[in-house]
């Protein structure tokens, strides 16, 4: 998915957002997906720059530790991406089934 000629979301970025939602941390999310922290940070920064609203909120570390959480907007674009992705695959499956019938 693109917005203003910039990549907003793709499978990898959505996986990272979902991992942030699960772990509450960009660092932990990156580790769970075998990404460097720098790569994960760049991807999230790119999403935040391309999106209409912020998709994540960062809290500063300290004694209790920091973290990253998704905004409501961030959660909603994941749902939108998953819905569009599912519908696209269903459409493609239907089209392929029609071709195979010839």
N, CA, C and O atoms as a GROMACS GRO file, in nm:
protein
  408
    1UNK      N    1   0.085  -0.118   0.000
    1UNK     CA    2   0.000   0.000   0.000
    1UNK      C    3   0.089   0.124   0.000
    1UNK      O    4   0.189   0.130   0.071
    2UNK      N    5   0.051   0.220  -0.080
    2UNK     CA    6   0.126   0.345  -0.090
    2UNK      C    7   0.039   0.463  -0.053
    2UNK      O    8  -0.084   0.459  -0.065
    3UNK      N    9   0.104   0.569  -0.008
    3UNK     CA   10   0.036   0.695   0.021
    3UNK      C   11   0.129   0.807  -0.023
    3UNK      O   12   0.244   0.813   0.021
    4UNK      N   13   0.080   0.894  -0.108
    4UNK     CA   14   0.160   1.005  -0.162
    4UNK      C   15   0.292   0.957  -0.222
    4UNK      O   16   0.397   1.016  -0.199
    5UNK      N   17   0.284   0.851  -0.301
    5UNK     CA   18   0.400   0.793  -0.370
    5UNK      C   19   0.509   0.740  -0.277
    5UNK      O   20   0.624   0.729  -0.318
    6UNK      N   21   0.475   0.709  -0.154
    6UNK     CA   22   0.567   0.646  -0.060
    6UNK      C   23   0.504   0.517  -0.011
    6UNK      O   24   0.383   0.508   0.008
    7UNK      N   25   0.588   0.416   0.010
    7UNK     CA   26   0.537   0.290   0.062
    7UNK      C   27   0.490   0.313   0.205
    7UNK      O   28   0.565   0.361   0.290
    8UNK      N   29   0.366   0.279   0.230
    8UNK     CA   30   0.309   0.291   0.364
    8UNK      C   31   0.317   0.156   0.434
    8UNK      O   32   0.374   0.145   0.542
    9UNK      N   33   0.259   0.056   0.372
    9UNK     CA   34   0.254  -0.076   0.434
    9UNK      C   35   0.281  -0.185   0.333
    9UNK      O   36   0.249  -0.172   0.214
   10UNK      N   37   0.338  -0.292   0.381
   10UNK     CA   38   0.358  -0.415   0.307
   10UNK      C   39   0.361  -0.527   0.410
   10UNK      O   40   0.347  -0.502   0.530
   11UNK      N   41   0.378  -0.648   0.364
   11UNK     CA   42   0.378  -0.763   0.455
   11UNK      C   43   0.479  -0.746   0.569
   11UNK      O   44   0.446  -0.771   0.685
   12UNK      N   45   0.600  -0.704   0.535
   12UNK     CA   46   0.705  -0.691   0.637
   12UNK      C   47   0.674  -0.585   0.740
   12UNK      O   48   0.693  -0.606   0.860
   13UNK      N   49   0.626  -0.471   0.694
   13UNK     CA   50   0.594  -0.362   0.787
   13UNK      C   51   0.477  -0.398   0.877
   13UNK      O   52   0.475  -0.364   0.995
   14UNK      N   53   0.379  -0.467   0.821
   14UNK     CA   54   0.265  -0.509   0.902
   14UNK      C   55   0.310  -0.614   1.004
   14UNK      O   56   0.265  -0.612   1.119
   15UNK      N   57   0.397  -0.705   0.963
   15UNK     CA   58   0.449  -0.804   1.058
   15UNK      C   59   0.521  -0.735   1.174
   15UNK      O   60   0.508  -0.775   1.289
   16UNK      N   61   0.598  -0.630   1.142
   16UNK     CA   62   0.668  -0.556   1.246
   16UNK      C   63   0.570  -0.484   1.338
   16UNK      O   64   0.588  -0.486   1.460
   17UNK      N   65   0.468  -0.422   1.281
   17UNK     CA   66   0.367  -0.356   1.365
   17UNK      C   67   0.296  -0.456   1.456
   17UNK      O   68   0.271  -0.427   1.573
   18UNK      N   69   0.264  -0.572   1.402
   18UNK     CA   70   0.199  -0.676   1.484
   18UNK      C   71   0.292  -0.724   1.595
   18UNK      O   72   0.247  -0.750   1.707
   19UNK      N   73   0.420  -0.736   1.564
   19UNK     CA   74   0.517  -0.779   1.666
   19UNK      C   75   0.532  -0.673   1.775
   19UNK      O   76   0.549  -0.706   1.892
   20UNK      N   77   0.527  -0.546   1.737
   20UNK     CA   78   0.531  -0.439   1.836
   20UNK      C   79   0.409  -0.449   1.927
   20UNK      O   80   0.419  -0.435   2.049
   21UNK      N   81   0.293  -0.473   1.867
   21UNK     CA   82   0.170  -0.487   1.946
   21UNK      C   83   0.182  -0.603   2.045
   21UNK      O   84   0.136  -0.592   2.159
   22UNK      N   85   0.244  -0.712   2.002
   22UNK     CA   86   0.258  -0.830   2.089
   22UNK      C   87   0.362  -0.810   2.198
   22UNK      O   88   0.342  -0.853   2.311
   23UNK      N   89   0.473  -0.744   2.165
   23UNK     CA   90   0.584  -0.735   2.259
   23UNK      C   91   0.589  -0.604   2.337
   23UNK      O   92   0.648  -0.599   2.446
   24UNK      N   93   0.528  -0.499   2.284
   24UNK     CA   94   0.534  -0.368   2.349
   24UNK      C   95   0.669  -0.300   2.337
   24UNK      O   96   0.699  -0.206   2.410
   25UNK      N   97   0.749  -0.349   2.242
   25UNK     CA   98   0.885  -0.297   2.228
   25UNK      C   99   0.933  -0.311   2.084
   25UNK      O  100   0.915  -0.416   2.022
   26UNK      N  101   0.992  -0.205   2.031
   26UNK     CA  102   1.050  -0.214   1.897
   26UNK      C  103   1.169  -0.308   1.897
   26UNK      O  104   1.187  -0.386   1.804
   27UNK      N  105   1.250  -0.301   2.000
   27UNK     CA  106   1.367  -0.387   2.010
   27UNK      C  107   1.328  -0.536   2.013
   27UNK      O  108   1.384  -0.618   1.941
   28UNK      N  109   1.231  -0.568   2.097
   28UNK     CA  110   1.186  -0.708   2.107
   28UNK      C  111   1.117  -0.752   1.978
   28UNK      O  112   1.133  -0.867   1.935
   29UNK      N  113   1.041  -0.662   1.918
   29UNK     CA  114   0.973  -0.694   1.791
   29UNK      C  115   1.077  -0.724   1.684
   29UNK      O  116   1.064  -0.822   1.609
   30UNK      N  117   1.179  -0.640   1.675
   30UNK     CA  118   1.285  -0.660   1.576
   30UNK      C  119   1.353  -0.795   1.598
   30UNK      O  120   1.375  -0.870   1.503
   31UNK      N  121   1.385  -0.824   1.722
   31UNK     CA  122   1.452  -0.950   1.754
   31UNK      C  123   1.365  -1.069   1.716
   31UNK      O  124   1.415  -1.169   1.665
   32UNK      N  125   1.235  -1.059   1.742
   32UNK     CA  126   1.144  -1.171   1.712
   32UNK      C  127   1.134  -1.197   1.562
   32UNK      O  128   1.103  -1.308   1.520
   33UNK      N  129   1.160  -1.092   1.482
   33UNK     CA  130   1.152  -1.106   1.336
   33UNK      C  131   1.290  -1.119   1.271
   33UNK      O  132   1.303  -1.118   1.149
   34UNK      N  133   1.393  -1.132   1.356
   34UNK     CA  134   1.531  -1.144   1.309
   34UNK      C  135   1.574  -1.025   1.225
   34UNK      O  136   1.642  -1.040   1.123
   35UNK      N  137   1.534  -0.905   1.270
   35UNK     CA  138   1.575  -0.780   1.207
   35UNK      C  139   1.669  -0.706   1.301
   35UNK      O  140   1.661  -0.722   1.423
   36UNK      N  141   1.757  -0.627   1.244
   36UNK     CA  142   1.837  -0.540   1.330
   36UNK      C  143   1.746  -0.430   1.384
   36UNK      O  144   1.644  -0.396   1.323
   37UNK      N  145   1.783  -0.376   1.498
   37UNK     CA  146   1.705  -0.267   1.556
   37UNK      C  147   1.704  -0.149   1.458
   37UNK      O  148   1.600  -0.084   1.440
   38UNK      N  149   1.818  -0.122   1.396
   38UNK     CA  150   1.829  -0.010   1.303
   38UNK      C  151   1.732  -0.026   1.186
   38UNK      O  152   1.666   0.070   1.147
   39UNK      N  153   1.725  -0.145   1.130
   39UNK     CA  154   1.634  -0.173   1.018
   39UNK      C  155   1.489  -0.155   1.064
   39UNK      O  156   1.409  -0.091   0.994
   40UNK      N  157   1.455  -0.210   1.180
   40UNK     CA  158   1.318  -0.200   1.232
   40UNK      C  159   1.282  -0.054   1.258
   40UNK      O  160   1.172  -0.010   1.225
   41UNK      N  161   1.375   0.020   1.317
   41UNK     CA  162   1.349   0.161   1.345
   41UNK      C  163   1.325   0.236   1.214
   41UNK      O  164   1.233   0.318   1.206
   42UNK      N  165   1.406   0.209   1.114
   42UNK     CA  166   1.390   0.275   0.983
   42UNK      C  167   1.253   0.243   0.922
   42UNK      O  168   1.188   0.332   0.868
   43UNK      N  169   1.210   0.118   0.931
   43UNK     CA  170   1.080   0.080   0.876
   43UNK      C  171   0.966   0.152   0.946
   43UNK      O  172   0.874   0.204   0.882
   44UNK      N  173   0.971   0.156   1.079
   44UNK     CA  174   0.865   0.223   1.155
   44UNK      C  175   0.867   0.373   1.131
   44UNK      O  176   0.762   0.436   1.120
   45UNK      N  177   0.986   0.430   1.124
   45UNK     CA  178   0.997   0.573   1.095
   45UNK      C  179   0.937   0.603   0.958
   45UNK      O  180   0.867   0.703   0.941
   46UNK      N  181   0.964   0.519   0.861
   46UNK     CA  182   0.910   0.536   0.727
   46UNK      C  183   0.758   0.528   0.727
   46UNK      O  184   0.692   0.608   0.660
   47UNK      N  185   0.702   0.434   0.800
   47UNK     CA  186   0.556   0.422   0.810
   47UNK      C  187   0.499   0.548   0.874
   47UNK      O  188   0.401   0.605   0.825
   48UNK      N  189   0.560   0.592   0.984
   48UNK     CA  190   0.510   0.711   1.053
   48UNK      C  191   0.520   0.836   0.964
   48UNK      O  192   0.434   0.923   0.971
   49UNK      N  193   0.624   0.844   0.882
   49UNK     CA  194   0.639   0.959   0.792
   49UNK      C  195   0.536   0.956   0.679
   49UNK      O  196   0.489   1.061   0.634
   50UNK      N  197   0.501   0.836   0.633
   50UNK     CA  198   0.408   0.822   0.520
   50UNK      C  199   0.262   0.825   0.561
   50UNK      O  200   0.176   0.862   0.481
   51UNK      N  201   0.233   0.788   0.684
   51UNK     CA  202   0.094   0.779   0.730
   51UNK      C  203   0.036   0.918   0.760
   51UNK      O  204   0.109   1.014   0.784
   52UNK      N  205  -0.095   0.924   0.758
   52UNK     CA  206  -0.164   1.050   0.788
   52UNK      C  207  -0.147   1.089   0.935
   52UNK      O  208  -0.145   1.207   0.969
   53UNK      N  209  -0.136   0.988   1.020
   53UNK     CA  210  -0.121   1.009   1.165
   53UNK      C  211  -0.014   0.913   1.214
   53UNK      O  212   0.018   0.816   1.145
   54UNK      N  213   0.042   0.938   1.332
   54UNK     CA  214   0.141   0.844   1.388
   54UNK      C  215   0.079   0.706   1.410
   54UNK      O  216  -0.037   0.694   1.450
   55UNK      N  217   0.158   0.602   1.383
   55UNK     CA  218   0.111   0.465   1.404
   55UNK      C  219   0.168   0.405   1.532
   55UNK      O  220   0.117   0.305   1.581
   56UNK      N  221   0.273   0.467   1.585
   56UNK     CA  222   0.334   0.418   1.709
   56UNK      C  223   0.358   0.534   1.804
   56UNK      O  224   0.366   0.650   1.764
   57UNK      N  225   0.368   0.499   1.931
   57UNK     CA  226   0.405   0.594   2.036
   57UNK      C  227   0.521   0.532   2.112
   57UNK      O  228   0.515   0.416   2.154
   58UNK      N  229   0.627   0.609   2.128
   58UNK     CA  230   0.744   0.561   2.202
   58UNK      C  231   0.745   0.622   2.341
   58UNK      O  232   0.715   0.740   2.359
   59UNK      N  233   0.779   0.540   2.440
   59UNK     CA  234   0.797   0.591   2.575
   59UNK      C  235   0.945   0.577   2.610
   59UNK      O  236   1.010   0.480   2.571
   60UNK      N  237   0.995   0.673   2.682
   60UNK     CA  238   1.136   0.677   2.717
   60UNK      C  239   1.167   0.569   2.820
   60UNK      O  240   1.087   0.540   2.908
   61UNK      N  241   1.285   0.511   2.806
   61UNK     CA  242   1.330   0.407   2.900
   61UNK      C  243   1.361   0.465   3.036
   61UNK      O  244   1.341   0.584   3.061
   62UNK      N  245   1.409   0.382   3.119
   62UNK     CA  246   1.440   0.423   3.256
   62UNK      C  247   1.433   0.300   3.343
   62UNK      O  248   1.453   0.188   3.296
   63UNK      N  249   1.404   0.320   3.468
   63UNK     CA  250   1.399   0.208   3.562
   63UNK      C  251   1.299   0.101   3.518
   63UNK      O  252   1.329  -0.018   3.523
   64UNK      N  253   1.181   0.144   3.476
   64UNK     CA  254   1.079   0.050   3.430
   64UNK      C  255   1.095   0.010   3.284
   64UNK      O  256   1.026  -0.079   3.236
   65UNK      N  257   1.186   0.076   3.216
   65UNK     CA  258   1.207   0.047   3.074
   65UNK      C  259   1.111   0.125   2.987
   65UNK      O  260   1.002   0.162   3.030
   66UNK      N  261   1.151   0.148   2.865
   66UNK     CA  262   1.067   0.219   2.769
   66UNK      C  263   0.984   0.119   2.690
   66UNK      O  264   0.972   0.002   2.728
   67UNK      N  265   0.930   0.166   2.584
   67UNK     CA  266   0.853   0.075   2.501
   67UNK      C  267   0.794   0.147   2.382
   67UNK      O  268   0.806   0.268   2.367
   68UNK      N  269   0.732   0.070   2.298
   68UNK     CA  270   0.664   0.121   2.180
   68UNK      C  271   0.527   0.056   2.175
   68UNK      O  272   0.514  -0.065   2.190
   69UNK      N  273   0.426   0.137   2.154
   69UNK     CA  274   0.291   0.085   2.142
   69UNK      C  275   0.229   0.139   2.014
   69UNK      O  276   0.273   0.241   1.960
   70UNK      N  277   0.128   0.071   1.968
   70UNK     CA  278   0.055   0.116   1.850
   70UNK      C  279  -0.053   0.215   1.891
   70UNK      O  280  -0.116   0.201   1.995
   71UNK      N  281  -0.072   0.314   1.807
   71UNK     CA  282  -0.185   0.405   1.826
   71UNK      C  283  -0.311   0.335   1.774
   71UNK      O  284  -0.303   0.231   1.709
   72UNK      N  285  -0.426   0.393   1.804
   72UNK     CA  286  -0.550   0.338   1.748
   72UNK      C  287  -0.546   0.342   1.596
   72UNK      O  288  -0.594   0.251   1.529
   73UNK      N  289  -0.487   0.448   1.541
   73UNK     CA  290  -0.472   0.459   1.396
   73UNK      C  291  -0.383   0.346   1.344
   73UNK      O  292  -0.413   0.286   1.241
   74UNK      N  293  -0.274   0.319   1.415
   74UNK     CA  294  -0.184   0.210   1.376
   74UNK      C  295  -0.257   0.077   1.373
   74UNK      O  296  -0.240  -0.003   1.281
   75UNK      N  297  -0.339   0.053   1.474
   75UNK     CA  298  -0.418  -0.071   1.478
   75UNK      C  299  -0.517  -0.076   1.362
   75UNK      O  300  -0.540  -0.182   1.303
   76UNK      N  301  -0.577   0.038   1.330
   76UNK     CA  302  -0.678   0.039   1.224
   76UNK      C  303  -0.616   0.016   1.086
   76UNK      O  304  -0.679  -0.046   1.001
   77UNK      N  305  -0.493   0.064   1.063
   77UNK     CA  306  -0.434   0.040   0.931
   77UNK      C  307  -0.388  -0.105   0.915
   77UNK      O  308  -0.382  -0.156   0.804
   78UNK      N  309  -0.357  -0.171   1.026
   78UNK     CA  310  -0.327  -0.315   1.018
   78UNK      C  311  -0.452  -0.391   0.976
   78UNK      O  312  -0.447  -0.477   0.888
   79UNK      N  313  -0.564  -0.358   1.037
   79UNK     CA  314  -0.691  -0.423   1.002
   79UNK      C  315  -0.726  -0.397   0.856
   79UNK      O  316  -0.768  -0.488   0.784
   80UNK      N  317  -0.707  -0.272   0.812
   80UNK     CA  318  -0.736  -0.238   0.673
   80UNK      C  319  -0.646  -0.316   0.578
   80UNK      O  320  -0.692  -0.369   0.477
   81UNK      N  321  -0.517  -0.323   0.610
   81UNK     CA  322  -0.422  -0.397   0.526
   81UNK      C  323  -0.461  -0.544   0.519
   81UNK      O  324  -0.464  -0.602   0.410
   82UNK      N  325  -0.489  -0.604   0.633
   82UNK     CA  326  -0.526  -0.746   0.636
   82UNK      C  327  -0.653  -0.772   0.554
   82UNK      O  328  -0.662  -0.873   0.484
   83UNK      N  329  -0.750  -0.683   0.564
   83UNK     CA  330  -0.875  -0.698   0.489
   83UNK      C  331  -0.851  -0.687   0.339
   83UNK      O  332  -0.899  -0.769   0.261
   84UNK      N  333  -0.775  -0.586   0.299
   84UNK     CA  334  -0.744  -0.568   0.157
   84UNK      C  335  -0.665  -0.688   0.105
   84UNK      O  336  -0.694  -0.739  -0.003
   85UNK      N  337  -0.567  -0.732   0.181
   85UNK     CA  338  -0.484  -0.846   0.141
   85UNK      C  339  -0.569  -0.972   0.123
   85UNK      O  340  -0.555  -1.043   0.024
   86UNK      N  341  -0.657  -0.997   0.218
   86UNK     CA  342  -0.746  -1.114   0.211
   86UNK      C  343  -0.836  -1.106   0.088
   86UNK      O  344  -0.852  -1.204   0.015
   87UNK      N  345  -0.894  -0.988   0.065
   87UNK     CA  346  -0.983  -0.970  -0.050
   87UNK      C  347  -0.909  -0.985  -0.182
   87UNK      O  348  -0.963  -1.041  -0.277
   88UNK      N  349  -0.786  -0.935  -0.188
   88UNK     CA  350  -0.706  -0.949  -0.311
   88UNK      C  351  -0.678  -1.096  -0.341
   88UNK      O  352  -0.691  -1.139  -0.455
   89UNK      N  353  -0.640  -1.171  -0.239
   89UNK     CA  354  -0.610  -1.314  -0.261
   89UNK      C  355  -0.735  -1.390  -0.302
   89UNK      O  356  -0.728  -1.478  -0.389
   90UNK      N  357  -0.849  -1.357  -0.242
   90UNK     CA  358  -0.974  -1.423  -0.282
   90UNK      C  359  -1.008  -1.390  -0.427
   90UNK      O  360  -1.049  -1.478  -0.503
   91UNK      N  361  -0.990  -1.264  -0.466
   91UNK     CA  362  -1.015  -1.223  -0.604
   91UNK      C  363  -0.924  -1.299  -0.699
   91UNK      O  364  -0.969  -1.351  -0.801
   92UNK      N  365  -0.795  -1.304  -0.667
   92UNK     CA  366  -0.700  -1.376  -0.753
   92UNK      C  367  -0.733  -1.524  -0.762
   92UNK      O  368  -0.725  -1.582  -0.871
   93UNK      N  369  -0.769  -1.585  -0.651
   93UNK     CA  370  -0.807  -1.727  -0.653
   93UNK      C  371  -0.926  -1.749  -0.744
   93UNK      O  372  -0.929  -1.846  -0.821
   94UNK      N  373  -1.026  -1.660  -0.737
   94UNK     CA  374  -1.144  -1.672  -0.823
   94UNK      C  375  -1.108  -1.656  -0.970
   94UNK      O  376  -1.157  -1.730  -1.055
   95UNK      N  377  -1.022  -1.559  -0.999
   95UNK     CA  378  -0.979  -1.537  -1.138
   95UNK      C  379  -0.902  -1.656  -1.191
   95UNK      O  380  -0.923  -1.698  -1.305
   96UNK      N  381  -0.814  -1.712  -1.110
   96UNK     CA  382  -0.737  -1.829  -1.152
   96UNK      C  383  -0.828  -1.950  -1.173
   96UNK      O  384  -0.807  -2.028  -1.266
   97UNK      N  385  -0.928  -1.965  -1.089
   97UNK     CA  386  -1.022  -2.076  -1.105
   97UNK      C  387  -1.098  -2.064  -1.237
   97UNK      O  388  -1.125  -2.166  -1.302
   98UNK      N  389  -1.133  -1.944  -1.276
   98UNK     CA  390  -1.203  -1.924  -1.403
   98UNK      C  391  -1.113  -1.957  -1.521
   98UNK      O  392  -1.159  -2.014  -1.620
   99UNK      N  393  -0.988  -1.922  -1.512
   99UNK     CA  394  -0.892  -1.954  -1.619
   99UNK      C  395  -0.872  -2.105  -1.630
   99UNK      O  396  -0.864  -2.160  -1.741
  100UNK      N  397  -0.865  -2.170  -1.518
  100UNK     CA  398  -0.845  -2.315  -1.520
  100UNK      C  399  -0.964  -2.390  -1.577
  100UNK      O  400  -0.951  -2.504  -1.620
  101UNK      N  401  -1.082  -2.327  -1.577
  101UNK     CA  402  -1.202  -2.390  -1.630
  101UNK      C  403  -1.202  -2.394  -1.784
  101UNK      O  404  -1.281  -2.468  -1.844
  102UNK      N  405  -1.116  -2.315  -1.848
  102UNK     CA  406  -1.113  -2.312  -1.995
  102UNK      C  407  -1.049  -2.435  -2.051
  102UNK      O  408  -1.038  -2.448  -2.173
   0.00000   0.00000   0.00000
